[in-house]
């Protein structure tokens, strides 16, 4: 489910950079981005929204994605920022 949230243009470029330049396996990249995305979601949403997201994600990933996009419209920016922090870059 989280991988579906991560399929924006910036994230595709980010994954390409991590795979090509840093020689990291794509499966490792997907897991890494999923973990960061989930961390951002959990830290950003209040408890009741976290529960609603969890319930939606079990039933309908499209609705869960729409919910997250509405609640955290800058998720992509936060994800890129977090990866840059982890890598120690400001590209």
C-alpha positions in Angstrom: 0.0 0.0 0.0 2.7 2.5 1.0 4.6 1.7 -2.2 1.6 3.0 -4.1 1.8 6.3 -2.2 5.4 6.6 -3.3 4.9 6.5 -7.1 5.1 10.2 -7.9 7.6 11.7 -10.4 10.0 13.0 -7.7 10.0 9.6 -6.0 10.7 7.8 -9.2 13.7 10.1 -9.7 14.7 9.6 -6.1 14.6 5.8 -6.5 16.6 6.0 -9.7 19.2 8.1 -8.0 19.4 5.7 -5.0 19.6 2.6 -7.3 21.9 4.0 -9.9 24.3 6.2 -7.9 24.4 4.4 -4.6 24.0 0.9 -6.1 21.2 0.0 -3.6 18.9 -2.9 -4.5 15.4 -1.8 -5.6 13.7 -4.0 -3.0 15.8 -2.3 -0.3 14.9 1.1 -1.6 11.1 0.3 -1.6 11.3 -1.0 2.0 13.3 2.1 3.0 10.8 4.5 1.3 7.9 2.6 2.8 9.3 2.9 6.3 10.0 6.6 5.9 6.5 7.2 4.5 4.8 5.3 7.3 7.0 7.2 9.8 5.9 10.6 8.3 2.3 9.5 8.3 2.3 8.4 11.9 4.1 11.5 13.1 1.9 13.9 11.2 -1.6 12.5 11.7 -3.4 12.8 15.0 -4.5 9.5 16.6 -8.1 9.5 15.1 -6.7 10.1 11.6 -4.1 7.3 12.0 -6.9 4.9 12.9 -9.0 6.0 10.0 -5.9 5.6 7.7 -5.3 2.1 9.0 -8.9 1.1 8.5 -9.0 2.5 5.0 -5.7 0.9 4.0 -7.0 -2.5 5.0 -10.1 -2.1 2.8 -9.2 0.2 -0.1 -5.8 1.4 -1.0 -7.2 4.0 -3.4 -9.3 5.6 -0.6 -6.3 5.4 1.8 -4.1 7.2 -0.8 -6.8 9.9 -1.3 -7.1 10.3 2.5 -3.4 10.7 3.0 -3.1 13.2 0.0 -5.9 15.3 1.6 -4.4 15.1 5.1 -0.7 15.4 4.2 -0.6 17.2 0.8 3.2 17.8 1.1 4.0 14.1 1.8 6.2 13.9 -1.2 8.2 16.9 -0.1 8.6 15.5 3.4 9.7 12.2 2.0 12.4 13.8 -0.2 13.5 16.0 2.7 13.8 13.0 5.0 15.9 11.0 2.5 18.2 14.0 2.0 18.6 14.3 5.7 19.4 10.6 6.0 21.9 10.8 3.1 23.3 14.1 4.4 22.6 15.9 1.1 20.6 18.9 0.0 20.3 18.1 -3.7 
